[in-house]
Amino acid sequence: MRYTSYELTRLSVLTALALALSVTESIFFPAALFPVPGMRLGLVNVVTLIAVYLFGAVPALIIVVLRCVITFAFSGNLTGFLLSLSGGVLALFVMLLLRNTRKLSFFGVSMGGAAAHNIGQILAACLLTRTFAVISYLPVLLIVAVVTGLAVALLSVPVYKALAALRAGGHT
C-alpha cells in the first residue's frame, strides 16, 4: 500500500501523539495512584479510537504497532512490549468489529476496546507465565475497563468532532 506524503505525515503525527499520551499518563498518573495493580487510564486509546473512526483499519494498525515498537525501543522492556502489542492489536480488532456493526455508540466501541485490551494482555500474560492463574484477575480488569473506556470516549468525542469537521471542510 502506498501512502502520500500527507498521509505519512498524518500517521506520524498520530503516532507521536499516542507516544506523548503514553508518557504523559505514566508521569501524571503513576501506577501507585490506582487501586488495581496494572491499571492505567489508557489515554493512548484516544488516538486509536479516533484513527478507527477517521482513517480505518490499516492506518490504525500502523499507529498501534509503531507506538508499541517505539516504546519498546526506548524502554527495552520485552514483557511490556508483548503485553502492550497483544492488548493494542486485540483492542483495535474489537473496535473495528464493533464500529462496523453500527449498533454501538462511540462509547460502546471504546468500552469494548478497553475490555479487549485487558483480555489481550491477560492472554499474553498466560502465555508468558505458562499458567492460567492470571485469568482470575480478568473480572477486576473488565470492571475497570468500563470506567476507562467511558473516560477515553469522553476525551475522544470533542477531538473526533473537531477533526471530522476539518475533514468535511476540505482540510483532509
C-alpha positions in Angstrom: 0.0 0.0 0.0 1.4 3.4 -1.0 0.9 6.5 1.1 1.2 10.1 0.0 3.4 12.5 2.0 0.3 13.9 3.6 -0.9 10.5 4.8 2.5 9.6 6.1 2.7 12.9 8.0 -0.8 12.3 9.4 0.2 8.8 10.6 3.4 10.2 12.1 1.7 12.9 14.0 -0.9 10.5 15.4 1.8 8.0 16.4 3.8 10.8 18.1 0.6 11.9 19.9 0.0 8.3 21.1 3.6 8.2 22.4 3.2 11.6 24.1 -0.1 10.5 25.7 1.5 7.3 26.9 4.5 9.1 28.5 2.2 11.8 30.0 0.0 9.2 31.5 3.0 7.4 33.1 4.2 10.7 34.6 1.0 12.2 35.8 -0.9 9.0 36.7 1.7 6.6 38.2 0.5 3.1 39.0 0.7 3.8 42.7 -2.4 6.1 42.3 -4.7 3.3 41.2 -6.3 0.7 43.5 -6.0 -2.0 40.8 -2.4 -3.2 40.0 -1.6 -2.8 36.4 -4.5 -0.3 35.8 -4.0 2.7 33.5 -6.5 5.1 32.1 -5.4 4.2 28.6 -5.1 7.7 27.2 -3.3 6.3 24.2 -6.6 4.7 23.2 -7.9 8.2 22.4 -5.7 8.1 19.3 -6.6 4.5 18.4 -10.3 5.3 18.7 -10.1 8.4 16.6 -7.9 6.6 14.0 -10.5 3.8 13.8 -13.3 6.2 13.0 -11.5 8.7 10.8 -8.9 6.6 9.0 -9.8 2.9 9.1 -8.2 -0.4 9.9 -4.7 -0.2 8.2 -3.7 3.3 9.4 -5.0 2.5 12.9 -3.0 -0.8 13.0 0.2 1.1 11.8 -0.2 3.6 14.6 -0.7 0.8 17.3 2.2 -1.2 16.1 4.6 1.7 15.7 3.7 3.0 19.1 4.4 -0.4 20.7 7.7 -0.8 18.8 9.0 2.7 19.5 8.1 2.4 23.2 9.9 -0.9 23.3 12.9 0.6 21.5 13.2 3.2 24.3 12.3 1.1 27.3 13.8 -2.3 26.3 11.0 -4.0 28.3 10.1 -7.0 26.2 7.3 -8.1 28.5 5.8 -4.7 28.4 6.1 -4.7 24.6 4.4 -8.1 24.3 1.6 -7.1 26.7 1.1 -3.7 25.0 1.1 -5.2 21.5 -1.3 -8.0 22.3 -3.7 -5.7 24.1 -3.4 -3.0 21.5 -4.0 -5.2 18.5 -6.9 -7.1 20.1 -8.5 -3.8 21.2 -8.1 -2.4 17.7 -9.7 -5.5 16.1 -12.7 -5.4 18.5 -13.1 -1.7 18.0 -13.2 -2.2 14.2 -15.8 -5.0 14.6 -18.0 -3.0 16.9 -17.8 0.1 14.8 -18.8 -1.8 11.7 -21.9 -3.3 13.4 -23.3 0.3 13.7 -25.3 -0.8 16.7 -23.0 0.8 19.3 -22.1 4.4 20.0 -18.6 5.8 20.3 -18.8 5.0 24.0 -19.7 1.3 23.4 -16.9 0.9 20.9 -14.5 2.5 23.4 -15.6 0.2 26.3 -15.4 -2.8 24.0 -11.8 -1.8 23.0 -10.9 -1.3 26.7 -12.2 -4.7 27.6 -10.4 -6.4 24.6 -7.2 -4.6 25.6 -7.3 -6.2 29.0 -8.3 -9.6 27.6 -5.3 -9.4 25.1 -2.9 -8.6 27.9 -4.2 -11.4 30.2 -3.9 -13.9 27.3 -0.3 -12.8 26.7 0.4 -13.0 30.4 -0.9 -16.6 30.4 1.5 -17.4 27.6 4.4 -15.7 29.2 3.9 -17.2 32.6 2.7 -20.6 31.3 -0.2 -20.6 33.7 -3.9 -19.7 33.5 -3.9 -18.4 37.1 -3.7 -14.8 35.9 -7.1 -15.2 34.3 -8.6 -14.8 37.8 -7.6 -11.2 37.6 -9.7 -10.6 34.5 -13.1 -9.8 36.1 -11.5 -6.9 38.1 -9.9 -5.6 34.9 -13.1 -5.8 32.9 -14.9 -3.8 35.6 -12.1 -1.2 35.3 -12.4 -1.3 31.5 -16.0 0.1 31.7 -14.7 3.1 33.5 -11.6 3.6 31.4 -13.5 3.0 28.2 -16.0 5.7 29.1 -13.2 8.1 30.1 -11.4 7.5 26.8 -14.6 8.1 24.8 -15.4 11.3 26.7 -11.9 12.6 25.9 -12.2 11.4 22.3 -15.5 12.9 21.3 -14.5 16.6 21.1 -11.3 15.7 19.3 -13.1 13.5 16.9 -15.7 16.1 16.2 -13.1 18.8 15.5 -11.1 16.5 13.2 -14.2 15.4 11.4 -15.3 19.0 10.9 -11.9 19.9 9.4 -12.1 16.9 7.1 -15.6 17.8 6.0 -14.5 21.4 5.3 -12.0 20.1 2.7 -8.9 20.0 5.0 -8.2 16.3 4.7 
